[in-house]
Structure formats: structure tokens, C-alpha cells
Amino acid sequence: MIVVLRHGCSKAEVQHVEKHLKELGFEPHTLWGVERTVIAAIGDDRVTTKEHLESVPGVERVMPILAPYKLASRELIPRTSEMPLGGPGPEVKPVANLVKIGGKKIAVIAGPCSVEDRGMILETAAAVKAAGACALRAGAFKPRTSPYQFQGLAEEGLEYLAEAREQTGLPIVTEVLTPADVPLVAKYADCLQVGTRNMQNFLLLRACGEIDRPILLKRGMSATIDEYLLAAEYILSGGNKKVLLCERGIRTFEQYVRNTFALAAIPALQEKTHLPVLADPSHGTGVRRFVAPMAKASVACGADGLLIEVHPDPEKAKTDGQQTLDFKEFAKLMQDMKAIAAAVDRSI
């Protein structure tokens, strides 16, 4: 349920309401706002009545949350939340300009599928920044279908990413695979990505919920929208409110593309959740010539950001070269998307 506190409610009154909810068996999640403070009370609402809670000092009204995903629901927060990408942390040095996703400006996060070597990642970071990207993405740990394929450089790759951030000022987004790896990746990364294969790795989601770092959660390749939002709920319920969603295509019977890029999922998610929704047209199609059209379509249908794979020489990429743009193609796409963003009253 949502407990809406009255305007001007003191900190002591908020703490009293939180204490009262805990005594009733609820887990309170307090959201401090400029005009109103609200508490999302997670638990069995049969243990008390709406009238009882509304009699507690400081409480204005109590409303039920009907969606199964309580903290992710737009019933809790009726507007799209702006989420920081990067910022101060216990290990990560703050980037010069804090990027926020979920506002009028559409964030473009670009880079190679994997960190292959130091020179390549530094070259790519400089190129995507010059083209207008706001963050660098690349995998230091790579989950691969075959055990014989390139698996990434692990911590060495994270070190190269940190150096790229130092040189360009771009925050970095990189994937984490296991709960045990969360502290290591969080030591280097501004934002941790949970990939499609791990969307329902609940131990990993819980571990991501325990850190103060943005989490980019990709939709599972066979997941429904409700399953996806419940996966996000695992992170949110752990205390980490910095969650970004990413539609990256789902697996269907079609074979002309790698995945079926579900563009309709973007407005559908935005109707249900306050969390920012990004699109990944690279994985969504798996075909280089389709990436630009689907990136433009993502902007037109309201995506809050894009993940686009970029490499100096896609034909020589160790992973996913078939869906990766080169520097020239990416720079052109960035220019082309500006007019589309302006048409929907946003900017790149």
C-alpha cells in the first residue's frame, strides 16, 4: 500500500509512521519528495485497516497498490523517475557531468560488445564521445552460449574501462554475471548491467539490490512484462532504487533477425512503471543494417535511452560483430536521431 504523508510532515512523524508500519509487519520504503513524502508499505495489508493507518499522526491518506510489483509500479510514483548514471560511490571516481536518464534528454550508451584490448576500448570511447554518446558500454565478463567462445578479460577489462572513463569522462556500463562478482564490478563500474540470461537470477538481483550503484536490467529473452517488472522488484526491494530497464528483443520463431525487437514493450512498460525504459536495437535485431532504423523507431516511440554496439572494425570484433556499427555509421545515426527526437519534443 501507499501511505501518503501530509504536507509539512516532520522527520520525527515520518519515523513514527515507519516504526508503526514495522510493528505491523510491513517493510517501509520511504520516498522523500518536494511536496509530499510517501511510504510504500510492503507486506500483508490484511493485518490492519485503511482507517487505522489514516489515524496515525502525519498520515494524510492510504491507497492500495494493485500491481504485483509494488515499488516499480507507476501507482507508487506517477511520473517517470530520473535515474543517475554514475556518480559518487565507495570506489568509483565521480564523472565530471552526472548523466540522468528518464528526462527530456534521450541517453545514448555506446561501445563494443566486449573489451578486447586496451587500445580498442580507448579508441572506441573517444569515438563514441565525439559522436555524442553520454556513456560507454562494454563487457569485461561475457556470458557465451559456447564455452569455446571469447569470455572477456575479467578484471583486466574492468581496468581498461576505468582508464577509458579517466580519459573521456564517460561513465561506464558493464555486465555482472554472479553475486560473487558484484563487489568487484561495482569497484570499477558506474552502472552494473544484468543481462538477459540473468534476469531471473534472483541471487544476483538481491546482490544488486544491496549496493548503491545504478543497475541496468535487461529483459529476459522469454520473459513477460510482468515477470520482467517483478525481477526489477527484487532489486528495488533490496533497497537499491536506481534501476533502469532495457528492452533487447525476445526469442520467437522468426529467423530473419536474431531476436524479435518488441518496440511495443517500450510504451507498455512506461504505462506500468516509473522506471526509465531503454532500448537495445543491436541485440534486438542482431543485424547491422537494421540497427539504425530500429534505433530511430525507439526514439519515436518514447525510449528514454539507447544501447548501441560500436566497434572500430566490426568484421574483426570478437563478439557480436554482425550487429555492431563502425564509427562512421554511429556518428551518422547520432545526427539522424536528433530530428526524430525533436519531433517528439526531446533531444539526444
N, C-alpha and C positions, 0 to 999 in steps of 0.2 A: 504494500500500500504506500501511498504518498502522503506524508504528513506535512502540510503547508503551515509554516510558522507566520505569525502576524508580523506586519511591518514594524521595524524597530525593535524586534525581539533581542534581548540582551544575550551575551555569550553564556551567562550563568543559566538563563532559561533554556537555551539550546542544550546545554549539558544536562539539565534536569530532564528534558524530554528524552534525550538519548539514554540516560540512566533508566528512566521508566520503561522505555521500549526493551532494553536489555533484560530488565527484571521480568518482562512478559514473555521473553524467549525470542525476541526479534533481533536481527542483526542490522543496526542503523548505519546508513551511508549518507552522511550529511553533505549537501551541495550548497555552498555559500554563494548567494547572488547579490547583485547590487540592490535590487528592490525587495526581493524575498529570499529567504533561506528555506529549503525544503529538505526533508529527510526521507529517503527511500528505506522503508522498513521491510526487510526480507524475513519471512517466516510464515507461520500458520496464523492467518488472520481470524481464525475461529476462536482464538483464546481470549479475545476482547471484542468490544463493540466500537463502532464509529463514534457513538455518543460519548462513550467513556473517554476515548482519546481526545476528543474535542473539548473536554472539560479540563484537560491538563493546562496549567498556565503557559502561555506563549503559543498555544496551538490555535490556528485560525480555522482550518478545516482538514478533513481526512478524505482521501479519494482512493479507490481500489485501482490497481494496475492489472488489467485483464490479460495482457500478453504474458506468455510463459517466461520470456526474457525480460526481467524487471528493470535492471539497470541500463540495458541497451535500448529500452523502449522509448519511442517518441512521446508516450504518455507521461513519462517522467520529465523529460526535457523536450519541449515542443519545437525547439529550433535546432538547426544543425550546430553541433559543438565544434568550435575551432580547436584543433589539436596541435600542439607544438611538435615540430620535428627536430629533435635535438635539444640543446640547452644544457645547463649545468648538471653534472652528475658526480658521483664519488670518484670516478676515474677519468671520464671524458672531458676534455678541454672544451669549453663553450665555443661555438662557432660565432663568427662576427655578427651575422644577421640571423636572428631566430626566425625560422620558417614556420608559418602556421597554415594548416590545411583545414578547409571547411568554410572559408570565407569567399569573398568575391574573386579572389585570385586563384586560378587553377594551377596546382603544383605539378611540375614535371620532374620525375625522378628517373634518371637515365644512367646507363652504364652497361658493361658486359655481363653476360650470364655468370661468368666466374672470373676470379682473379687468376690470371695465368702466369704473370711475372710482374716485376716491379715497373719496368719501362712501359709495358702496355697499359697498366692501370693509371699511371701518372699521365700518360699521353691522352687517354680517354677522358680522365677527369678534367683536364684543361679544355678539351674539345667540347664536352657537353656543357661546361660552364660558359664558354664563349658563345654557344648557341642559345643559352638562356635557361638551362636546367637549374633547378633550385637544390638538388641533392644528387648524390652519386649512389648507385646501387650496383652491387656485385657480390657473388657468393665466394666466401672463403671455405665454407663447408658445402659440399654438393651431394644431395641425395640422388643417386642414379639408378636407373632400372637394372643395368648390368653391373656386376661387381668389377668388371674389367675396364669400365669407362673412367675417365678422369674424375676424381673425387674431391678436388680442390686442394689448396695449400695449407688449410687449417690456420694455426696461429701466425704463420709466416704471411699468409694472405691478409690477415687482420692488421698486421703491422704495416703492410703496403697501403692498405686502405687508410689507416691513420696518417700515414705520410701524405697521401693524396689530399686528405682534409686539411692538413697543415699547409700545403702549398696553394690550395684553391679556396679554402674557406667553406667548401661544400660539406654539409652533414652527410654521414654515410649510413646506408641501409644495407644490412646483410643478414643472411638466414642463420637461425639457430636450429639444431636438429634434436638435441636431447636436453632433459632437465639439468644434467650434469654440466653441459656446456654453457648454460645461461650466464653464470658469473664471468666466464672468460669472454664471451661475446660482448656482454654489457660493459666490460672493461674498455673495449675499443669502439663499439658502435654507438651512434646516436639513436638509432632505431633498429629494433630486432624484428626480423621477418619470420613468421611461422608459415611455412609453405603448405601447399595443397595436401600433400601426403600426411601432414601432421595436424591438420585442422581438428581432428578428434583424438589427438594425443593428449589426453586430459592431464597427465602428469606434467607434460611440458607447458600446457596452458596455465596450470596452477603455479608453476615456477615463474612464468612470465607475469603472473598477477602479483607476485611478491616483490617485484623490482620497480624502481622509479625511472622507467625508460619507455618511450613510445613503442607500441607493438603493432606491426603491420600484419594483419591476419588475412591470409588468402582463403578464398572459398574452396572447399574440397571438391574434387573433380566429379563427385557423385552426390554432393550434399544438397538438400533442400534449403530454402531461405531460412526456415525456422531452425533447422539443425545448425546452420551457419551462425545465426544470431545467438543460439544457446552456447556455441563454442566461444563466442565473444564474451558471453556472460560469465564463463569460468574465469577469464582474466579480470573482468570488472569486479566480480565478487571477491577476488583476492585482494582488492584494494588499489589496483592499477587502473586509473580512469582514462589513460592515454591509449586508446585503441583505434586503429584505422582499419577499415575494411577494404578488400580488393577483389573485384570480380575478374577472374582469369580464365573463364571458359569452363564448360563442363563436358564430360565424355558422353557422346551419343553414338548412334550407328553410322553417322556421316563420316566419310573418309577423304573428302576433298580439302579439309582443313584438319589440323592437329586436334583442335577442340572446337566445340560449338560455342561461339562467343555470345553469351546471353546478355545483350545490351539492355533488354527489358528489366533485368535484375537490378540495374542501377536505380531507376526511379522507384522500383518496387521496394528496394532496401530503404531508400530515402523516405518512403512513406511510412515505414515501420520503425526506423531507428534514427536517433540523433547523431550517431557516429558518422564521420565523413566516409564517403564511398569513392574509392579509386578504381581505375580500370587498367587492365594489362592486355593491350591488344597484341603484344608479342606472343605470349603464351596462349592468348585467346584464339589466335588463328594458326600460329605455327608456320606461317608462310610470309616471307618478307614483303611481297608485293601487296599483301592485304593489310599490313600493319598501319600504313598511313591512312587509308580510308577508314579503318575502324577506330583509329585514334581521333580523327575528326568527328566521327559519329559519336564517340564517347563524350567529347566536348559538347556537342549539340544536345545530347540527351541529359546533360546535367552532372557529369562526373566531377568530383572535387579535385581529382588529380589523376595522373597517368604514370604508369611504369613502362618504360620503353628500353629495349635492349639495343645497345650501341657498341660497336667494336671497330678498331682501325681497319681490319681486313676480315669481314665476316666469313669468307670462304675458308679461312685458316683458324677460325675460332675452335677451341677445344670442346665447347658445349653450345648447342642451340644456334649455330651459325645460320641455319636455314630461316630463322625468324628474326635475324638481327640486322639493323640498319648500319650503314657506314656513316662517317662523319658528315659527308655532304648531304646524304639523304635525311639525316636527322636535322641538320640546320634548315633545310628547306621545309621539312614538316613543321618545325617550330614557327617559321614565318607564316605558313599556310593556316595554322590553327588560330592565329591572332584574329583574323577576320571572323572566324566562326565564333570565337569566344566573345567578341564584341557584339555579335548578333544576338547573343543570349545574355547580354548585359554583364559580362565577366571579362577577365583578362588572363593572359598567360604569364 
